Amino acid sequence: MHEEQKIINGIPIIGQWRSYWLWLPTLYLTRGLPYVILLMTALVYFNRMGLSNGAITLTSSWLLLPFILRPLLGRFVVAYWSKYAWIILTELVMAISLGGLAFTATTSNWFEWTVFFLMIIATVAAWHDVAIERLYKREAALRHRPAFFGVRVLSYLLSIIVGMAIPVTIAGNLEVIYRRIAPSWASIFWILSALLACLMLLHTITLPKDNIHSNLPIWSGVTRQWWHDVKAAFVRRPHYVANLCFLFCFLIPEGMFFRIAPLFLIDPGSNGGLALSPQELGLVLGTVGTFSLIGGCALGATLVRKDGLKPWRWLFVVALTLPKFIFVYLSYYFVSTLSIINMSMIVEQFGTGLGLTVYIVWLAHCTKGEHSTFTYSLGTAITAFSLVMTGWFTGFLQEYVGYRLFFLLVATLGIISFIVAYFIPVTKEIGKRK
């Protein structure tokens, strides 16, 4: 960097930028942990505790409600306190809530307490997410450059290993040692609580302090005018109907699939599952699947940055939808060979990583501009609402038709993704590095 660029508005850019390595990877790792715990680890926990698939998917769907309300909840982050304070406070609450899960896991009314604490985690995770996004954008804007896009995405995805693969594997081993399920998972939640507490203490020291912040009451006239401007700007965007349909429908088949796939892998053969142990599930889904997902996302991002989204759109949609037929094969032939299951998961998750590139790039494109953080929240809220709606009936549908017909139905519903992707006006420049 040139000498005249070392200080901008009194800020030593080089020194401050190097300090990002102290907090940026762990911050985005922490950002992904509540999502993994809510959408993956909790599914396995409920299954091991004896809940039916219908009850599991219905319960987990309600946990997405705070993410639907994320645009409104995010206004509290903007209106009160600093982003630093919100991040530290929400991480403290998540650590305490995980401790509450551990404390109540062995009680008779464990389910009610679990839903209570998971809903608290989901609510504060929405605030945590908004605070991190706004803190990062402020810091990157002050330093006049974007910060480590690949590192942020990698850290975010590695939260699957930290929050699901390792805990589920340890839980399986503890189940063998204790010969009881509830105490084993109580130990896991204590470990996760301690991990969140350590990350919170680390961020207390390393996060940059944003002492200058606005205290704008939520219901002030300025805020109401701002909300009106955001809604008007969103509606005035070209092809906004196609954008809304895409955000609402594109991930519906994937939302149905990712809820049932872990349950299929761990369910006993008498229920039509593959009867993997928790340790094997941690390997297949949490480790092998995660690295495949990271590889797919990395390749997709590289191709889009080089050539734009348009040349790769249909290949990515095919990669998202077609590998679902692999699970039709697994469900029909009850494959028990771990190597085949791992290869199937590699293909499916790699394709999912490529397919998610279309969603991520288009979401960023159709929400850019003024108030981009809030319009991005609106886009993710629309997607979360579609995932909640499908989750209400997904588990009951699977119980009614069985795993075989369910995966066949999900693979067939992939045509929805093709239809909504067809109507979005993709150009070659979208997503291309300039």
NORGIBEL-V721767 format. One record per pair of residues at least 24 apart in sequence whose C-alpha atoms are under 10 Angstrom apart, sorted by the first residue. I is the first residue (numbers start at 1). J is the second residue. Records with the same first field share a line. If there is no record, write none. Layout:
I = J ; J
This chain:
5 = 143 ; 144
6 = 143
7 = 143
8 = 142 ; 143 ; 144
9 = 142 ; 143
11 = 142 ; 143
12 = 143
13 = 142 ; 143 ; 144
14 = 143
16 = 139 ; 143 ; 208
17 = 139 ; 140 ; 143 ; 145 ; 147
19 = 206 ; 207 ; 208
20 = 139 ; 147 ; 148 ; 206 ; 207 ; 208
21 = 148 ; 151 ; 206
22 = 202 ; 203 ; 205 ; 206 ; 207
23 = 199 ; 202 ; 203 ; 204 ; 205 ; 206 ; 207 ; 208
24 = 132 ; 136 ; 147 ; 148 ; 151 ; 152 ; 155 ; 203 ; 206 ; 207
25 = 148 ; 151 ; 152 ; 153 ; 154 ; 155 ; 156 ; 158
26 = 152 ; 155 ; 156 ; 159 ; 199 ; 200 ; 202 ; 203
27 = 87 ; 132 ; 136 ; 152 ; 155 ; 156 ; 199 ; 200 ; 202 ; 203 ; 207
28 = 129 ; 132 ; 133 ; 151 ; 152 ; 153 ; 154 ; 155 ; 156 ; 157 ; 158 ; 159
29 = 152 ; 153 ; 154 ; 155 ; 156 ; 157 ; 158 ; 159 ; 160 ; 162 ; 163 ; 199
30 = 91 ; 125 ; 128 ; 129 ; 132 ; 155 ; 156 ; 158 ; 159 ; 162 ; 163 ; 195 ; 196 ; 199 ; 200
31 = 87 ; 91 ; 125 ; 126 ; 128 ; 129 ; 130 ; 132 ; 133 ; 152 ; 155 ; 156 ; 157 ; 159
32 = 125 ; 129 ; 153 ; 155 ; 156 ; 157 ; 158 ; 159 ; 160 ; 162 ; 163
33 = 125 ; 156 ; 157 ; 158 ; 159 ; 160 ; 161 ; 162 ; 163 ; 164 ; 192 ; 196
34 = 91 ; 94 ; 118 ; 121 ; 122 ; 124 ; 125 ; 126 ; 128 ; 129 ; 159 ; 160 ; 163 ; 196
35 = 63 ; 64 ; 121 ; 122 ; 125 ; 126 ; 159 ; 160 ; 163
36 = 156 ; 157 ; 159 ; 160 ; 161 ; 162 ; 163 ; 164 ; 165
37 = 98 ; 118 ; 121 ; 122 ; 159 ; 160 ; 162 ; 163 ; 164 ; 167 ; 189 ; 192
38 = 63 ; 64 ; 118 ; 119 ; 121 ; 122 ; 163
39 = 63 ; 64 ; 164 ; 258 ; 259
40 = 160 ; 163 ; 164 ; 165 ; 168 ; 258 ; 259 ; 262 ; 263 ; 285 ; 286
41 = 160 ; 163 ; 164 ; 165 ; 167 ; 168 ; 262 ; 282 ; 286
42 = 114 ; 115 ; 118 ; 164
43 = 259 ; 260 ; 262 ; 263
44 = 164 ; 168 ; 262 ; 263 ; 266 ; 267 ; 278 ; 281
45 = 168 ; 171 ; 181 ; 182 ; 185 ; 278
46 = 111 ; 114 ; 263
47 = 262 ; 263 ; 266 ; 267
48 = 172 ; 181 ; 182 ; 185 ; 263 ; 266 ; 267 ; 278
49 = 105 ; 110 ; 111 ; 181 ; 182 ; 185
50 = 181
51 = 111
52 = 263 ; 395 ; 396 ; 399
53 = 259 ; 260 ; 263 ; 264 ; 267 ; 394 ; 395 ; 396 ; 397 ; 398 ; 399
54 = 260 ; 391 ; 392 ; 393 ; 394 ; 395 ; 396 ; 397 ; 398 ; 399 ; 400
55 = 392 ; 393 ; 394 ; 395 ; 396
56 = 259 ; 260 ; 263 ; 391 ; 392 ; 394 ; 395 ; 396
57 = 256 ; 259 ; 260 ; 388 ; 390 ; 391 ; 392 ; 393 ; 394 ; 395 ; 396
58 = 388 ; 389 ; 390 ; 391 ; 392 ; 393 ; 394 ; 395 ; 396
59 = 115 ; 388 ; 391 ; 392
60 = 115 ; 118 ; 119 ; 259 ; 388 ; 391 ; 392
61 = 259 ; 384 ; 385 ; 387 ; 388 ; 389 ; 390 ; 391 ; 392 ; 393 ; 394
62 = 115 ; 119 ; 122 ; 387 ; 388 ; 389 ; 391 ; 392
63 = 115 ; 116 ; 118 ; 119 ; 120 ; 121 ; 122 ; 123 ; 388
64 = 119 ; 122 ; 123 ; 126 ; 381 ; 384 ; 385 ; 387 ; 388 ; 391
65 = 119 ; 122 ; 123 ; 126 ; 381 ; 384 ; 385 ; 387 ; 388
66 = 119 ; 120 ; 121 ; 122 ; 123 ; 124 ; 125 ; 126 ; 127 ; 381 ; 384
67 = 122 ; 123 ; 125 ; 126 ; 127 ; 129 ; 377 ; 378 ; 380 ; 381 ; 382 ; 383 ; 384 ; 385 ; 388
68 = 126 ; 377 ; 378 ; 379 ; 380 ; 381 ; 382 ; 383 ; 384 ; 385 ; 386 ; 387 ; 388
69 = 123 ; 126 ; 377 ; 378 ; 380 ; 381 ; 382 ; 384 ; 385
70 = 123 ; 125 ; 126 ; 127 ; 129 ; 130 ; 374 ; 377 ; 378 ; 380 ; 381 ; 384
71 = 126 ; 127 ; 130 ; 373 ; 374 ; 375 ; 376 ; 377 ; 378 ; 379 ; 380 ; 381
72 = 126 ; 127 ; 218 ; 374 ; 377 ; 378
73 = 123 ; 124 ; 126 ; 127 ; 130
74 = 126 ; 127 ; 128 ; 129 ; 130 ; 131 ; 134 ; 373 ; 374 ; 377
75 = 127 ; 130 ; 216 ; 217 ; 218 ; 219 ; 223 ; 374
76 = 127 ; 130 ; 131 ; 215 ; 216 ; 217 ; 218
77 = 127 ; 128 ; 130 ; 131 ; 134 ; 214 ; 215
78 = 130 ; 131 ; 134 ; 213 ; 214 ; 215 ; 216 ; 217 ; 218
79 = 213 ; 214 ; 215 ; 216 ; 217 ; 218 ; 219 ; 223
80 = 213 ; 214 ; 215 ; 216 ; 217 ; 218
81 = 210 ; 211 ; 212 ; 213 ; 214 ; 215 ; 216
82 = 131 ; 135 ; 209 ; 210 ; 211 ; 212 ; 213 ; 214 ; 215
83 = 127 ; 128 ; 130 ; 131 ; 132 ; 133 ; 134 ; 135 ; 136 ; 138 ; 208 ; 209 ; 210 ; 211 ; 212 ; 213
84 = 128 ; 131 ; 132 ; 135 ; 203 ; 204 ; 207 ; 208 ; 209 ; 210 ; 211
85 = 131 ; 204 ; 209 ; 210 ; 211
86 = 124 ; 127 ; 128 ; 129 ; 130 ; 131 ; 132
87 = 124 ; 125 ; 127 ; 128 ; 129 ; 130 ; 131 ; 132 ; 135 ; 200 ; 203 ; 204 ; 207
88 = 128 ; 131 ; 197 ; 199 ; 200 ; 201 ; 202 ; 203 ; 204 ; 207
89 = 124 ; 127 ; 128 ; 200 ; 204
90 = 120 ; 121 ; 123 ; 124 ; 125 ; 126 ; 127 ; 128 ; 129 ; 131 ; 200
91 = 121 ; 124 ; 125 ; 128 ; 193 ; 196 ; 197 ; 198 ; 199 ; 200 ; 201 ; 203
92 = 124 ; 193 ; 196 ; 197 ; 198 ; 199 ; 200 ; 201
93 = 117 ; 120 ; 121 ; 124 ; 125 ; 193 ; 196 ; 197
94 = 118 ; 120 ; 121 ; 122 ; 123 ; 124 ; 125 ; 128 ; 192 ; 193 ; 196 ; 197 ; 200
95 = 121 ; 189 ; 190 ; 191 ; 192 ; 193 ; 194 ; 195 ; 196 ; 197 ; 198 ; 199 ; 200
96 = 121 ; 190 ; 193 ; 194 ; 196 ; 197
97 = 121 ; 189 ; 193
98 = 186 ; 188 ; 189 ; 190 ; 191 ; 192 ; 193 ; 194 ; 196
99 = 186 ; 187 ; 188 ; 189 ; 190 ; 191 ; 192 ; 193 ; 194
100 = 186 ; 189 ; 190 ; 193
101 = 185 ; 186 ; 187 ; 188 ; 189 ; 190 ; 193
102 = 182 ; 183 ; 184 ; 185 ; 186 ; 187 ; 188 ; 189 ; 190 ; 191 ; 192 ; 193
103 = 183 ; 186 ; 187 ; 189 ; 190
104 = 182 ; 183 ; 186
105 = 181 ; 182 ; 183 ; 184 ; 185 ; 186 ; 187 ; 189
106 = 181 ; 182 ; 183 ; 184 ; 185 ; 186
107 = 182
110 = 182
126 = 377
129 = 377
130 = 373 ; 374 ; 377
133 = 373
134 = 373
135 = 207 ; 208 ; 209 ; 210
136 = 208
137 = 373
138 = 210
139 = 208 ; 210
150 = 297 ; 298 ; 301
153 = 294 ; 297 ; 298
154 = 291 ; 294 ; 295 ; 297 ; 298
156 = 294
157 = 290 ; 291 ; 293 ; 294 ; 297
158 = 286 ; 287 ; 290 ; 291 ; 294
159 = 286 ; 290
160 = 282 ; 285 ; 286 ; 287 ; 289 ; 290 ; 291
161 = 282 ; 283 ; 285 ; 286 ; 287 ; 288 ; 289 ; 290 ; 291
162 = 192 ; 195 ; 286 ; 287
163 = 192 ; 195 ; 286
164 = 281 ; 282 ; 285 ; 286 ; 287
165 = 278 ; 279 ; 280 ; 281 ; 282 ; 283 ; 284 ; 285 ; 286 ; 287 ; 288 ; 289 ; 290
166 = 279 ; 282 ; 283 ; 286 ; 287
167 = 191 ; 192 ; 278 ; 279 ; 282 ; 286
168 = 277 ; 278 ; 279 ; 280 ; 281 ; 282 ; 283 ; 286
169 = 277 ; 278 ; 279 ; 280 ; 281 ; 282 ; 283 ; 286
170 = 278 ; 279 ; 282
171 = 278 ; 279 ; 282
172 = 277 ; 278 ; 279 ; 280 ; 281 ; 282
173 = 277 ; 278 ; 279
175 = 278
226 = 371
227 = 371 ; 374
229 = 370 ; 371
230 = 370 ; 371 ; 372 ; 374 ; 375 ; 378
231 = 375 ; 378
233 = 367 ; 369 ; 370 ; 371 ; 375
234 = 366 ; 367 ; 369 ; 370 ; 371 ; 375 ; 378
237 = 366 ; 367
238 = 366 ; 425
239 = 366 ; 423 ; 424 ; 425
240 = 366 ; 424
241 = 423 ; 424
242 = 420 ; 421 ; 422 ; 423 ; 424 ; 425
243 = 362 ; 363 ; 366 ; 367 ; 379 ; 420 ; 421 ; 423 ; 424 ; 425
244 = 366 ; 379 ; 382 ; 383 ; 420 ; 424
245 = 382 ; 383 ; 419 ; 420 ; 421 ; 423 ; 424
246 = 359 ; 362 ; 363 ; 379 ; 382 ; 383 ; 416 ; 417 ; 418 ; 419 ; 420 ; 421 ; 422 ; 423 ; 424
247 = 359 ; 362 ; 363 ; 378 ; 379 ; 380 ; 381 ; 382 ; 383 ; 384 ; 385 ; 386 ; 420 ; 421
248 = 379 ; 380 ; 381 ; 382 ; 383 ; 384 ; 385 ; 386 ; 387 ; 420
249 = 382 ; 383 ; 386 ; 387 ; 416 ; 417 ; 419 ; 420 ; 421
250 = 317 ; 355 ; 356 ; 358 ; 359 ; 383 ; 386 ; 414 ; 415 ; 416 ; 417 ; 418 ; 419 ; 420 ; 421
251 = 320 ; 355 ; 356 ; 359 ; 383 ; 384 ; 386 ; 387 ; 414 ; 416 ; 417
252 = 383 ; 384 ; 386 ; 387 ; 388 ; 389 ; 390 ; 391 ; 410 ; 413 ; 414 ; 416 ; 417
253 = 320 ; 321 ; 324 ; 387 ; 390 ; 407 ; 409 ; 410 ; 411 ; 412 ; 413 ; 414 ; 415 ; 416 ; 417
254 = 320 ; 321 ; 324 ; 352 ; 355 ; 356 ; 387 ; 410 ; 411 ; 413 ; 414 ; 417
255 = 383 ; 384 ; 386 ; 387 ; 388 ; 389 ; 390 ; 391 ; 394 ; 410
256 = 387 ; 388 ; 390 ; 391 ; 393 ; 394 ; 395 ; 398 ; 406 ; 407 ; 409 ; 410 ; 413
257 = 324 ; 327 ; 394 ; 406 ; 407 ; 409 ; 410 ; 411
259 = 387 ; 390 ; 391 ; 394 ; 395
260 = 391 ; 394 ; 395 ; 398 ; 403 ; 406 ; 407
261 = 285 ; 327 ; 403 ; 407
262 = 286
263 = 395 ; 403
264 = 327 ; 330 ; 331 ; 398 ; 403
265 = 330 ; 331 ; 341
269 = 334 ; 336
271 = 399 ; 402 ; 403
272 = 331 ; 332 ; 334 ; 402 ; 403 ; 404
273 = 330 ; 331 ; 334 ; 335 ; 336 ; 402 ; 403 ; 404
274 = 330 ; 331 ; 333 ; 334 ; 335 ; 336 ; 337 ; 338 ; 341
275 = 334 ; 336
276 = 336 ; 338 ; 341
280 = 338 ; 342
281 = 342
283 = 338 ; 342
284 = 338 ; 339 ; 341 ; 342 ; 343 ; 344 ; 345 ; 346
285 = 341 ; 342 ; 345 ; 346 ; 349
287 = 342
288 = 342 ; 343 ; 345 ; 346 ; 349
289 = 342 ; 343 ; 344 ; 345 ; 346 ; 347 ; 348 ; 349 ; 350
290 = 345 ; 346 ; 349 ; 350 ; 353
291 = 346 ; 349 ; 350 ; 353
292 = 345 ; 346 ; 347 ; 348 ; 349 ; 350 ; 351 ; 352 ; 353
293 = 345 ; 346 ; 347 ; 348 ; 349 ; 350 ; 351 ; 352 ; 353 ; 354 ; 356
294 = 349 ; 350 ; 352 ; 353 ; 354
295 = 346 ; 349 ; 350 ; 351 ; 353 ; 354
296 = 346 ; 347 ; 348 ; 349 ; 350 ; 351 ; 352 ; 353 ; 354 ; 355 ; 356 ; 357
297 = 349 ; 350 ; 351 ; 352 ; 353 ; 354 ; 355 ; 356 ; 357 ; 360
298 = 350 ; 353 ; 354 ; 357
299 = 350 ; 353 ; 354 ; 357
300 = 350 ; 351 ; 353 ; 354 ; 355 ; 356 ; 357 ; 358 ; 361
301 = 353 ; 354 ; 356 ; 357 ; 358 ; 360 ; 361 ; 431 ; 432
302 = 431 ; 432 ; 433
303 = 354 ; 357 ; 431 ; 432
304 = 357 ; 358 ; 361 ; 428 ; 429 ; 430 ; 431 ; 432 ; 433
305 = 361 ; 429 ; 430 ; 431 ; 432 ; 433 ; 434
306 = 429 ; 431 ; 432 ; 433 ; 434
307 = 428 ; 429 ; 430 ; 431 ; 432 ; 433
308 = 361 ; 426 ; 427 ; 428 ; 429 ; 430 ; 431 ; 432 ; 433
309 = 357 ; 358 ; 361 ; 362 ; 426 ; 427 ; 428 ; 429 ; 430 ; 431 ; 432
310 = 358 ; 425 ; 426 ; 427 ; 428 ; 429 ; 430 ; 431 ; 432
311 = 426 ; 427 ; 428
312 = 354 ; 355 ; 357 ; 358 ; 428
313 = 354 ; 355 ; 357 ; 358 ; 418 ; 421 ; 422 ; 426
314 = 355 ; 358 ; 418 ; 421 ; 422
315 = 351 ; 354 ; 355 ; 358
316 = 351 ; 352 ; 353 ; 354 ; 355 ; 356 ; 357 ; 358 ; 359
317 = 351 ; 352 ; 354 ; 355 ; 356 ; 357 ; 358 ; 359 ; 414 ; 415 ; 417 ; 418 ; 421
318 = 351 ; 352 ; 354 ; 355 ; 414 ; 415 ; 417 ; 418
319 = 347 ; 348 ; 349 ; 350 ; 351 ; 352 ; 353 ; 354 ; 355 ; 356
320 = 348 ; 349 ; 350 ; 351 ; 352 ; 353 ; 354 ; 355 ; 356 ; 357 ; 358 ; 411 ; 414 ; 417
321 = 348 ; 351 ; 352 ; 355 ; 410 ; 411 ; 412 ; 413 ; 414 ; 415 ; 416 ; 417 ; 418
322 = 348 ; 351 ; 352 ; 411 ; 412 ; 414 ; 415
323 = 347 ; 348 ; 349 ; 350 ; 351 ; 352 ; 411
324 = 348 ; 349 ; 351 ; 352 ; 407 ; 408 ; 409 ; 410 ; 411 ; 412 ; 414
325 = 407 ; 408 ; 409 ; 410 ; 411 ; 412
326 = 407 ; 408 ; 411
327 = 403 ; 404 ; 406 ; 407 ; 408 ; 410 ; 411
328 = 403 ; 404 ; 405 ; 406 ; 407 ; 408 ; 409 ; 410 ; 411
329 = 404 ; 407 ; 408
330 = 403 ; 404 ; 407
331 = 402 ; 403 ; 404 ; 405 ; 406 ; 407 ; 408
332 = 403 ; 404 ; 405 ; 407
333 = 404
355 = 417
357 = 431
358 = 421 ; 431
359 = 421
360 = 431
361 = 430 ; 431 ; 432
362 = 421 ; 424 ; 425 ; 426 ; 430 ; 431
364 = 430 ; 431
365 = 426 ; 430 ; 431
366 = 424
